[in-house]
């Protein structure tokens, strides 16, 4: 008689489900918070959503704006709500932002191409009134009740503040003064 070995899966969880991303951020003029870029993803295309946020006015219409380098760490905490997705191309809004950021240095007609394809993961911002990532305290007073036990934020208009961050870095190329430049966007998480 043969014996049958059984193995059981064990779910490993981190200390908390809220993480503070160090990722490309911008100061949202509506909230005054340093928030992750509103990256969107569909069918392999990484883009930037202008819906329900101030990104276009803050970072595209206003030219020369790099990702916030004063504090690469977001003021908001996020929860991971999706698995990795493989990026195969960059969308028009993404390219418009790069052109606006590098205005005056990027060559006219420069291609903006992926050099190393990243994987992205879907995240959702946590309700800032209850889960504030920029305070070091272990408690928070608020006059606003949590929306639910997962502390979601936003509305249908801004897709409940869901966006994408990098599981693996994105490196893309542009041409400036005839020389290929390699730009890398990445994400790191701090446990909240």
Beta strands, then each sheet from edge to edge (+ up, - down):
strand 1: 19-22
strand 2: 25-27
strand 3: 34-36
strand 4: 39-42
strand 5: 45-48
strand 6: 78-80
strand 7: 85-86
strand 8: 89-90
strand 9: 113-116
strand 10: 119-125
strand 11: 162-166
strand 12: 170-176
strand 13: 179-185
strand 14: 188-191
sheet 1: 1+ 14-
sheet 2: 2+ 3-
sheet 3: 4+ 5- 8-
sheet 4: 6+ 10- 7+
sheet 5: 6+ 10- 11+
sheet 6: 9+ 12- 13+
end
